[in-house]
Amino acid sequence: MALYPLVRPLAFALDAERAHALTIAALKRAKPRRPGAADPALAVRVAGLDFPNPVGLAAGFDKDAEVWRQMLGLGFGFVEVGTLTPRPQEGNARPRLFRLVEDGAVINRMGFNNRGQADALPRLAAPSPGILGVNIGANKENAGSDAAIADYAAGMRAMTGVADYLTVNISSPNTPGLRALQDAGALDALLEAVIEARGAGPPVFLKVAPDLLPADIEAIARTAIDRRVDALIVANTTVSRPHLRSPHRGEAGGLSGAPLKPLALARLRDFARASGGALPLIAAGGIASAADAFERILVGASLVQLYTAMVYEGPGIARRINRELKLLLARHGFARLEEAIGTKMS
Ligand SMILES: Cc1cc2nc3c(=O)[nH]c(=O)nc-3n(C[C@H](O)[C@H](O)[C@H](O)COP(=O)(O)O)c2cc1C
C-alpha cells in the first residue's frame, strides 16, 4: 500500500483509461486476499444484509466484474460491479475519461462500456467472500424509450441469483434519455416492473443523480418508499460544473471526486429529509476520508461508497478510512457506527 506514492506518477503519466485497464489487468493477476476479521464497531445491517464495514467500492471501477474479489480483499465492506447492460456495448468514442488532478476530480463520459450481463455471469457465480452488489442499466438504443424498462427487468432476472443486492442505475449522465427515468411517472412504472422481476430475489437499491430539483427529490423518495425499494444511493456523477482549475474542466460528462462533495452532501440531506428515515441511504460523491464518511453517516447515510478518491489515494483507502472512522466514532462517544447514523439530521 505504501507503494502507491511511487506508482501514482507512473500511472498518471498514462492516458487515464489506459491506466485503468492496466490496473484491472494487474489486479486480475493478484490472488484475492480473504477479507480480514470484521470489527463489530463498524458493522452495519442494511436491507437485511450484514455489512462488515460501511466503506464500499462504487460502480464503474469494476464494470465487467473482473476484480471484485480482490477489492473485497483490500478492505472494502462491499463492492458494486457494473454498470452491466443486457447486451454488450462499446460505449462512447475515446478519449472519454479525464483526470482533473488540480481539482482531485475525474470527468467521464464512458457511456456504459461493458461486455454484457451474460459475459459477467460466470465470474459472479462462485460463492462470494463478502457483499457483492450488481449495478444494472439499459442499453443505449433502448434508453430513451419504453424498451428501457424491459432492459432493467431483464437485468433483474439475469442477476438475482448471483447478487447480494441489485442497483437500478437511472442516473448516469452519459446515456441519452436514461435520467428521464427519474421523472415521477416513469420511475413508478420502472420500479413496478423491476420489483416484480426481482421476485423473491435480493434487495433492490436505486441510484440517483445529484442534479435534481426539490420537487424531483420529494417525488423520487415517495415513489421509492411506495414501491418498497430497499435503499437509495445518493449520488452518481454531476453534469454541473462547480469552479474547476484543471485544463480538462471543459470536457463533457459526469464530474466526480472532491468538487462533487458539497453537492452530494446537500442531496443526501435532501433525501434524508424527504424520506424521513423510511429509506436507508448510501452516500457517494467526493468521499475521500474518514471525516467525509462520518459527516455523511451523521446526516443519515448507513453506508458510503467511493471511487475517485481511490484514483488519487491508492488501494489502501478503504482500510485507512475504516481505521480512522473507528477512532472518530469513539472520540464522539459512539460505541458502534449504527448508533451514529442520522444523529445530525436536520
Ligand atoms: C470512471 C467512472 C465510471 C463510472 N461508471 C459508473 C457506472 O458504470 N455506473 C454507476 O452507477 N456509476 C458509475 N460511476 C459513478 C460512481 O459510482 C460514483 O457514484 C461517483 O463517481 C461519485 O463518487 P466518487 O466521487 O467517490 O467517485 C462512475 C464514476 C467514474 C469516475
The ligand as an SDF file (V2000), in Angstrom:
LIG
                    3D

 31 33  0  0  0  0  0  0  0  0999 V2000
  -14.7800    6.4690  -14.4520 C   0  0  0  0  0  0  0  0  0  0  0  0
  -16.0910    6.3500  -13.7400 C   0  0  0  0  0  0  0  0  0  0  0  0
  -17.0250    5.4370  -14.2130 C   0  0  0  0  0  0  0  0  0  0  0  0
  -18.2480    5.3010  -13.5560 C   0  0  0  0  0  0  0  0  0  0  0  0
  -19.1450    4.3820  -14.0120 N   0  0  0  0  0  0  0  0  0  0  0  0
  -20.3100    4.1970  -13.3410 C   0  0  0  0  0  0  0  0  0  0  0  0
  -21.2220    3.1980  -13.7560 C   0  0  0  0  0  0  0  0  0  0  0  0
  -20.9790    2.4450  -14.7160 O   0  0  0  0  0  0  0  0  0  0  0  0
  -22.3840    3.0760  -13.0710 N   0  0  0  0  0  0  0  0  0  0  0  0
  -22.6860    3.8660  -11.9850 C   0  0  0  0  0  0  0  0  0  0  0  0
  -23.7440    3.6970  -11.3840 O   0  0  0  0  0  0  0  0  0  0  0  0
  -21.8170    4.8060  -11.5620 N   0  0  0  0  0  0  0  0  0  0  0  0
  -20.6450    4.9850  -12.2080 C   0  0  0  0  0  0  0  0  0  0  0  0
  -19.7660    5.9380  -11.7660 N   0  0  0  0  0  0  0  0  0  0  0  0
  -20.1470    6.8110  -10.6270 C   0  0  0  0  0  0  0  0  0  0  0  0
  -19.5830    6.3310   -9.2900 C   0  0  0  0  0  0  0  0  0  0  0  0
  -20.1120    5.0620   -8.9610 O   0  0  0  0  0  0  0  0  0  0  0  0
  -19.9160    7.3280   -8.1570 C   0  0  0  0  0  0  0  0  0  0  0  0
  -21.3140    7.3950   -7.9750 O   0  0  0  0  0  0  0  0  0  0  0  0
  -19.4010    8.7390   -8.4430 C   0  0  0  0  0  0  0  0  0  0  0  0
  -18.1490    8.6890   -9.1150 O   0  0  0  0  0  0  0  0  0  0  0  0
  -19.2570    9.5770   -7.1920 C   0  0  0  0  0  0  0  0  0  0  0  0
  -18.3220    9.0070   -6.2890 O   0  0  0  0  0  0  0  0  0  0  0  0
  -16.7610    9.4720   -6.2270 P   0  0  0  0  0  0  0  0  0  0  0  0
  -16.7560   10.9760   -6.1340 O   0  0  0  0  0  0  0  0  0  0  0  0
  -16.2210    8.8010   -4.9900 O   0  0  0  0  0  0  0  0  0  0  0  0
  -16.1250    8.9740   -7.4410 O   0  0  0  0  0  0  0  0  0  0  0  0
  -18.5320    6.0960  -12.4050 C   0  0  0  0  0  0  0  0  0  0  0  0
  -17.5760    7.0100  -11.9370 C   0  0  0  0  0  0  0  0  0  0  0  0
  -16.3660    7.1410  -12.5820 C   0  0  0  0  0  0  0  0  0  0  0  0
  -15.3580    8.1210  -12.0460 C   0  0  0  0  0  0  0  0  0  0  0  0
  1  2  1  0
  2  3  1  0
  2 30  2  0
  3  4  2  0
  4  5  1  0
  4 28  1  0
  5  6  2  0
  6  7  1  0
  6 13  1  0
  7  8  2  0
  7  9  1  0
  9 10  1  0
 10 11  2  0
 10 12  1  0
 12 13  2  0
 13 14  1  0
 14 15  1  0
 14 28  1  0
 15 16  1  0
 16 17  1  0
 16 18  1  0
 18 19  1  0
 18 20  1  0
 20 21  1  0
 20 22  1  0
 22 23  1  0
 23 24  1  0
 24 25  2  0
 24 26  1  0
 24 27  1  0
 28 29  2  0
 29 30  1  0
 30 31  1  0
M  END
$$$$
